């Protein structure tokens, strides 16, 4: 995504990104007012400047994690043309499967009809019926997203 976003931005698209993390993360640090307010018990904290804003929400339990649609609903989609999502592979939405042979994992597209293309670094299985892209050719992936997905929508 780090290489893809600038290419989509160069085509004039405004991009949001949602990334699912499988581990704990911190955006805030001890000594910062926002950190201390959260530690004092604030359930939500918004940090806002003239150039950036962040919303931090504390969950009571792991099951309180919002689903993908709830997260998308939190975005100001008037400000963007496209939302890129990393993770959430079990949710059905249009996606490009990234497959590296060295990871020795099964292909997802075979059991997920929401995969619209496969980007891989090896020969794809015979009989594949979706577009196949070179995972190392980010320009081609950007063209596919812009031409075949964004412009077609």
N, C-alpha and C positions, 0 to 999 in steps of 0.2 A: 504494500500500500504506500510505503514511503516513496517509491519510485513512480507509482501510478498516479497519485494525487496531482503532482505538478503537471503531468501530461494532460490530465482532464481539465485542470485549471487553465492551461494554455489554450484549450478549446472553448474557454469562456464559461465553463461550468462552475457553479458554487457547490461545494462539497461538505457534507457532514459525515462523520465517521462514528460508528458505534463499535466498541471493542469489548468482547466478553473476556473477563479475566477469571482464571481458575484459582487464583490465590489472592490473599489480602494485599491491598495497596494503600498507600498514603499520599495524599496531595498536599497535606498540611503538616506543619512541624511544630514541636513544642516551642513556646515563646511567641508564636504568632497569635494575634487576637482571635482570628477565626478558629484556630486550633483550641484555644482556651475556652471559647464559647461552646464549641462542640463537646469538649470534655466536661463542661459545666452542665450539660444536659440538653443542649439544643438538638432537636430532632432533624432539623434542616438548617443549613447555613448557606447563604449566597455570598460569594465574594465577587465584588464588582468594581472595576476601574473604568477609565475612559477607553481602554483598548481590549478588555477581556472580562468575561464573567464565568463563574463556575458555581454549580449547585452541588452541594454535598448532602446526601441523605443517609441517615443512620438507620439500619434495619434492626428490628428487635430479634429476628431469627433468620437463618439462611432461607427459609421458605418465603420470607417477605420480599425476596428479590423480584423486581418487576419483570414481566415477560417482555419480549421484544417489541410488541405493539405498544405497550405502555411506555417503553423508553422512547420509541419514535414519536409518540404523542407529546412527550416532554420537549421535543425539539421545536424550534421556531422554523417550521418548514417553509415559511414565506421567504426566508433568507437563503434557501438553498435549492438547487435543482436536482440533487441526487444524494441519497444516503447510502454510503458504503458500510457493509457490516462484516466484521471479522468474528468468526465463531458462530454460535447458534446453528451448527450444522444440522441439528435435528428438527429445526423449524422450517416450514415450507414457505419459501419466498425465492424469487429468481436469484440464482447464485452461479458463480463460476467455481468449479472444483479445482483446487490447486493440488497437484499430485506429483510428489517427488519419489522416484523409484527407490532411492537409497533409504527412504523411511520404511519401506516394506509394509505398507498398509494397503488394505483393499480399496478399490475404487468405490466412491459413494454414488456416482451417477447411475449405476445399475439398479439401485434400489430407491433412488430419489428423483422423481419426475420433475422436481423444481430446479435441477441442475440444467442450465441452459447452454453451458460450454464446459469443456475440459481443458485446462492448461497443465501440460505435463512436460517432463524432461526426458521422456523415453517414448518408444513407439506405443501408441494406444492399442487397446484390444481390438481385434478384428470385428467388423460389423457395427462399430460405434455409430450412432445415428445423430449425434450432436456435434457442433463444431469443435475441432481440436486445435488448440493454440499452443505455441511454444512458451513454456513458463518463463523462459529467459528473455523473451522478446516482448518487453513491456509496452513498446510502441504499438505492436499488433494487438495486444490485449486492450489498450486504451482505445484503439480504433474500433475494435469489436464492441466495446461498451458504448462508445459514442454513436457509432453508425447503426449497429444491429439492435441495440437495446434502447438507449436514450432517445435517439431520433425516431425510432419506430414506435415509441410509447405515445 
